[in-house]
């Protein structure tokens, strides 16, 4: 008995190969992932303080094709998180297809500037390669923990704030007990804009230094005062009271200038002092400080 094997003609083979390559180039999602802007709560979160953060839509990341993914070892975290949270499923085959066909995430978010460059990568990976059992959706606090575990690949530990902002693309209020969506009015947000210090910074080293300074009782006392100023500013932001926001911004700026001066880059100190003297265009740390972006309040007055 003769057996005839089916064979494809050259045109069919060419079409098949083109189809396979095209499918391999399909991005994991069609979404973009914004940067994160911390409005209030930097550092004092380590004392149990509140944090208010919002997406920075002018800087985004999206899937692209044609370069090798720079963090292949991250796959271990992607697998391990499903052991901690069994309702998660990681699509290993989809990941392999994307990586082997030189898929990567293109981002305009600068590295080392405190805007969540690793956070939006983690948000994209979670969105692109994870599904949940029977469509189960974890709450924001659980999701923060999941994303924080994944981002620990970059920082050794992570709060999960940055990737959660990027993933949800919403303004969120973080407290020790919960995470909740907190919409802000455009008028309130329009008061602020970022200042580029022109310098990168190492967030992990700065946080470690801050923790060591807390052993000084006077410094810790001042940071507790700062935590209260941050809380008052957050409450004023949520209520939409621009006058109170400006008052608390001034208090924060002044305390940081006095007690966190090592986190202010030299090229900003004159403008920072001028803002305090005039009560206009005042500046505060945005995230870790020590470089990266800072936050300016355009119309603040004492």
Backbone torsions as a table, in degrees:
resi	resn	phi	psi	omega
1	UNK	NA	126.4	179.1
2	UNK	-86.7	138.3	175.9
3	UNK	-112.0	123.8	179.4
4	UNK	-104.9	123.0	178.2
5	UNK	-86.3	139.1	179.6
6	UNK	-70.9	133.4	178.9
7	UNK	-126.4	146.3	179.8
8	UNK	-96.0	139.2	175.1
9	UNK	-71.4	164.4	-177.7
10	UNK	-56.1	-41.0	-178.3
11	UNK	-67.4	-39.4	179.6
12	UNK	-67.4	-41.8	178.1
13	UNK	-60.7	-42.9	-180.0
14	UNK	-62.1	-42.9	178.5
15	UNK	-63.1	-42.6	-178.4
16	UNK	-63.0	-44.3	-180.0
17	UNK	-64.5	-42.2	178.8
18	UNK	-63.2	-39.8	179.1
19	UNK	-63.5	-43.9	-178.6
20	UNK	-64.6	-42.9	179.1
21	UNK	-65.0	-41.4	179.5
22	UNK	-62.4	-41.3	179.2
23	UNK	-65.2	-37.7	-179.9
24	UNK	-65.4	-28.6	-178.8
25	UNK	-83.8	-8.2	178.5
26	UNK	-61.1	125.1	-178.7
27	UNK	-67.7	153.5	178.8
28	UNK	-58.3	-34.3	174.0
29	UNK	-145.5	169.8	175.2
30	UNK	-103.2	10.2	-174.9
31	UNK	-84.0	160.5	168.4
32	UNK	-111.7	158.6	-173.7
33	UNK	-130.3	112.4	-173.4
34	UNK	-77.9	164.5	171.4
35	UNK	-70.5	170.3	177.7
36	UNK	-114.5	138.2	175.8
37	UNK	-119.5	117.2	176.7
38	UNK	-83.8	120.0	-178.4
39	UNK	-84.8	-52.0	-179.9
40	UNK	-145.8	145.2	173.0
41	UNK	118.1	3.3	179.9
42	UNK	-59.2	139.1	179.2
43	UNK	67.6	-46.2	-176.6
44	UNK	-68.0	-11.3	171.7
45	UNK	-60.2	-28.5	178.5
46	UNK	-68.7	-15.6	176.6
47	UNK	-101.7	11.8	-179.1
48	UNK	89.9	10.9	-179.1
49	UNK	-76.4	167.0	179.8
50	UNK	-82.0	154.4	177.2
51	UNK	-130.1	134.7	174.8
52	UNK	-120.9	121.8	-177.2
53	UNK	-136.1	154.8	-174.9
54	UNK	-143.1	155.7	176.1
55	UNK	-68.8	144.2	173.7
56	UNK	-108.3	96.1	-167.8
57	UNK	-75.0	-11.9	-180.0
58	UNK	-74.5	-15.4	177.5
59	UNK	-122.4	127.0	-172.1
60	UNK	-138.5	161.7	170.6
61	UNK	-125.0	147.4	176.3
62	UNK	-149.2	160.9	-179.7
63	UNK	-70.5	143.5	176.9
64	UNK	-146.2	176.0	-174.5
65	UNK	-136.6	142.7	174.0
66	UNK	122.3	1.1	175.5
67	UNK	-133.8	151.6	179.8
68	UNK	-72.7	136.2	178.8
69	UNK	-64.4	126.3	-170.1
70	UNK	-80.6	-3.7	-175.4
71	UNK	-130.4	61.5	-177.3
72	UNK	-62.9	-28.2	-178.6
73	UNK	-68.9	-13.6	178.7
74	UNK	-62.3	-20.1	-178.0
75	UNK	-57.4	-32.1	-179.9
76	UNK	-60.6	-43.9	177.2
77	UNK	-63.7	-36.6	-179.1
78	UNK	-63.6	-35.9	177.0
79	UNK	-76.4	-44.4	-172.4
80	UNK	-66.6	-31.2	-177.6
81	UNK	-65.1	-25.6	178.8
82	UNK	-73.0	-20.2	175.9
83	UNK	-76.3	-32.3	179.5
84	UNK	-78.8	-37.7	-179.1
85	UNK	-121.5	87.1	-172.0
86	UNK	-61.9	-17.4	179.1
87	UNK	-75.9	-7.1	179.0
88	UNK	-89.2	144.9	173.0
89	UNK	-126.6	124.6	177.1
90	UNK	-97.9	124.0	-178.3
91	UNK	-83.4	88.3	-175.8
92	UNK	-63.1	-41.1	-178.0
93	UNK	-65.1	-42.1	177.8
94	UNK	-61.9	-41.7	177.6
95	UNK	-61.0	-48.6	-178.7
96	UNK	-61.2	-43.3	179.1
97	UNK	-60.1	-42.7	-177.9
98	UNK	-67.9	-44.6	-178.0
99	UNK	-67.1	-45.8	-177.0
100	UNK	-65.7	-25.6	179.1
101	UNK	-98.7	23.0	172.9
102	UNK	61.0	46.6	171.3
103	UNK	-88.5	148.1	178.9
104	UNK	-154.7	178.0	178.3
105	UNK	-109.6	118.8	176.4
106	UNK	-88.1	132.3	-176.5
107	UNK	-137.4	139.6	173.2
108	UNK	-95.9	4.3	180.0
109	UNK	-81.2	119.2	-177.1
110	UNK	-68.6	145.1	179.3
111	UNK	-82.6	137.8	176.9
112	UNK	79.8	22.7	-178.4
113	UNK	-117.3	2.9	176.2
114	UNK	77.2	20.6	-178.6
115	UNK	-107.7	7.8	173.9
116	UNK	86.4	42.9	-179.6
117	UNK	-64.4	-38.4	175.6
118	UNK	-78.9	-27.8	179.3
119	UNK	-63.4	-41.8	-178.8
120	UNK	-76.1	-22.5	172.0
121	UNK	-66.4	-45.3	180.0
122	UNK	-65.1	-40.4	177.5
123	UNK	-59.6	-41.9	-179.8
124	UNK	-66.6	-41.6	179.8
125	UNK	-64.8	-43.2	179.0
126	UNK	-63.2	-44.5	-179.3
127	UNK	-66.3	-34.5	-173.2
128	UNK	-87.3	-28.6	-169.4
129	UNK	-126.5	1.7	179.9
130	UNK	-117.5	142.0	169.5
131	UNK	-128.6	165.8	179.5
132	UNK	-116.0	152.9	-177.1
133	UNK	-61.2	123.5	177.5
134	UNK	53.7	31.8	178.1
135	UNK	72.1	11.8	179.2
136	UNK	-59.6	134.0	179.5
137	UNK	-114.6	116.1	179.0
138	UNK	-66.5	152.5	176.7
139	UNK	-71.4	172.3	-173.6
140	UNK	-63.2	-36.3	-179.6
141	UNK	-66.6	-42.2	177.0
142	UNK	-66.8	-42.5	179.3
143	UNK	-62.5	-37.8	176.1
144	UNK	-59.7	-42.7	179.9
145	UNK	-66.9	-40.4	178.5
146	UNK	-62.0	-50.2	-178.0
147	UNK	-66.5	-35.1	176.6
148	UNK	-63.4	-39.8	177.9
149	UNK	-62.8	-43.9	179.7
150	UNK	-64.5	-40.0	-177.6
151	UNK	-74.5	-15.0	178.8
152	UNK	-60.4	-18.5	174.2
153	UNK	-55.2	-35.8	-175.7
154	UNK	-89.4	-35.9	-169.0
155	UNK	-116.7	-0.2	-175.1
156	UNK	82.5	-37.8	170.9
157	UNK	-152.3	155.8	-177.8
158	UNK	-150.5	140.6	176.9
159	UNK	-74.4	-23.0	-176.1
160	UNK	86.2	-1.5	-178.4
161	UNK	-62.3	-50.4	-174.6
162	UNK	-59.8	-54.1	-179.2
163	UNK	-65.3	-28.6	179.6
164	UNK	-68.9	-40.6	176.3
165	UNK	-61.9	-45.0	-179.0
166	UNK	-65.1	-39.8	-177.6
167	UNK	-71.1	-46.8	-177.5
168	UNK	-80.5	-27.1	-177.3
169	UNK	57.6	40.8	-179.5
170	UNK	-133.9	154.3	172.1
171	UNK	-73.6	128.7	-174.9
172	UNK	-128.6	144.7	173.7
173	UNK	-105.9	126.5	-179.2
174	UNK	-110.6	125.5	172.6
175	UNK	-124.5	168.1	179.4
176	UNK	-59.8	-24.4	-175.3
177	UNK	-99.5	-23.9	-172.6
178	UNK	-157.6	169.6	172.5
179	UNK	-128.7	132.5	179.9
180	UNK	-142.1	146.5	176.0
181	UNK	-67.6	135.8	-175.0
182	UNK	-137.7	85.2	-179.5
183	UNK	-61.9	140.5	177.0
184	UNK	-118.1	149.7	-179.4
185	UNK	-73.4	148.4	176.6
186	UNK	-57.4	-32.9	-179.1
187	UNK	-64.7	-39.4	178.5
188	UNK	-67.1	-47.1	-177.9
189	UNK	-67.1	-28.7	-177.8
190	UNK	-67.3	-14.5	178.2
191	UNK	-68.9	-22.2	-169.6
192	UNK	-110.2	147.8	165.9
193	UNK	-149.9	163.6	-174.1
194	UNK	-92.3	152.6	174.1
195	UNK	-120.3	127.7	178.4
196	UNK	-87.5	115.5	179.9
197	UNK	-74.0	-16.9	-178.4
198	UNK	80.4	8.3	-178.4
199	UNK	-129.2	138.4	172.3
200	UNK	-81.4	164.6	177.6
201	UNK	-145.3	163.8	178.8
202	UNK	-107.8	98.8	-175.2
203	UNK	-59.1	-42.5	-176.7
204	UNK	-60.1	-42.9	-179.9
205	UNK	-67.7	-38.4	-179.5
206	UNK	-67.4	-40.5	178.1
207	UNK	-65.5	-40.9	177.5
208	UNK	-60.5	-43.1	178.7
209	UNK	-63.6	-42.3	179.6
210	UNK	-60.4	-43.8	-179.4
211	UNK	-61.6	-38.9	179.9
212	UNK	-67.7	-33.9	179.5
213	UNK	-68.5	-23.1	-179.7
214	UNK	-66.3	-13.4	176.0
215	UNK	-70.0	-17.5	174.2
216	UNK	-82.8	117.7	-173.5
217	UNK	-62.6	-35.0	179.4
218	UNK	-67.6	-43.3	178.6
219	UNK	-63.0	-45.2	179.9
220	UNK	-60.8	-40.0	178.6
221	UNK	-61.5	-41.1	178.4
222	UNK	-66.9	-35.8	178.8
223	UNK	-70.3	-30.8	174.4
224	UNK	-67.2	-37.0	174.1
225	UNK	-64.4	-42.5	178.0
226	UNK	-60.8	-39.5	178.6
227	UNK	-61.0	-37.9	178.5
228	UNK	-68.7	-41.3	175.9
229	UNK	-59.9	-42.5	179.2
230	UNK	-61.8	-43.6	179.4
231	UNK	-61.4	-43.3	179.1
232	UNK	-64.6	-39.3	178.5
233	UNK	-65.7	-41.0	179.0
234	UNK	-63.4	-44.8	179.4
235	UNK	-62.7	-38.0	178.0
236	UNK	-68.6	-37.1	176.8
237	UNK	-61.5	-46.1	-176.5
238	UNK	-66.7	-38.3	179.7
239	UNK	-78.6	-12.8	178.5
240	UNK	81.1	21.0	-178.8
241	UNK	-89.9	96.0	-174.9
242	UNK	-63.9	-38.4	-178.5
243	UNK	-61.7	-45.3	178.9
244	UNK	-67.2	-38.0	176.8
245	UNK	-56.8	-45.5	-178.3
246	UNK	-64.5	-40.4	178.3
247	UNK	-62.1	-47.0	-178.2
248	UNK	-70.5	-33.2	176.8
249	UNK	-61.6	-42.5	178.2
250	UNK	-60.1	-46.3	-179.6
251	UNK	-61.6	-40.9	179.0
252	UNK	-65.3	-46.9	-179.3
253	UNK	-58.8	-43.8	-178.2
254	UNK	-66.6	-44.6	-179.2
255	UNK	-65.5	-40.3	178.7
256	UNK	-65.4	-39.0	179.3
257	UNK	-63.1	-33.0	-177.8
258	UNK	-84.2	-43.1	-169.7
259	UNK	-112.0	-10.2	176.9
260	UNK	-126.2	33.8	-176.0
261	UNK	-61.6	-26.7	178.6
262	UNK	-67.0	-13.6	179.6
263	UNK	-98.5	4.8	178.3
264	UNK	-102.8	122.9	-179.5
265	UNK	-67.9	145.3	-176.2
266	UNK	-54.5	-34.7	-177.2
267	UNK	-72.0	-7.8	179.7
268	UNK	-108.5	-9.1	-171.6
269	UNK	-64.6	-39.3	-179.9
270	UNK	-64.7	-45.4	179.2
271	UNK	-65.7	-36.4	178.6
272	UNK	-61.6	-48.4	180.0
273	UNK	-64.1	-40.2	178.7
274	UNK	-61.7	-40.6	178.0
275	UNK	-61.7	-40.1	178.3
276	UNK	-68.2	-37.6	-178.4
277	UNK	-70.1	-37.6	-176.1
278	UNK	-96.4	-20.1	-175.7
279	UNK	76.0	14.4	179.8
280	UNK	-126.5	148.3	177.7
281	UNK	50.9	51.9	-178.6
282	UNK	-82.7	159.5	-171.5
283	UNK	-124.9	146.5	172.2
284	UNK	-139.5	164.4	176.3
285	UNK	-66.6	144.2	178.2
286	UNK	-122.7	100.2	-174.1
287	UNK	85.4	-131.6	-173.1
288	UNK	-80.3	-19.3	-174.4
289	UNK	69.6	-165.2	-180.0
290	UNK	72.4	12.1	-175.3
291	UNK	139.0	-166.7	-179.4
292	UNK	67.8	-144.9	-179.2
293	UNK	-96.3	148.0	172.0
294	UNK	-119.3	166.8	-176.2
295	UNK	-113.3	130.1	178.4
296	UNK	-114.4	138.2	173.6
297	UNK	-101.3	111.5	-168.2
298	UNK	-64.0	-42.7	-169.3
299	UNK	-114.6	18.2	-179.5
300	UNK	-61.5	141.3	173.2
301	UNK	-140.7	145.9	-179.8
302	UNK	-63.6	NA	NA
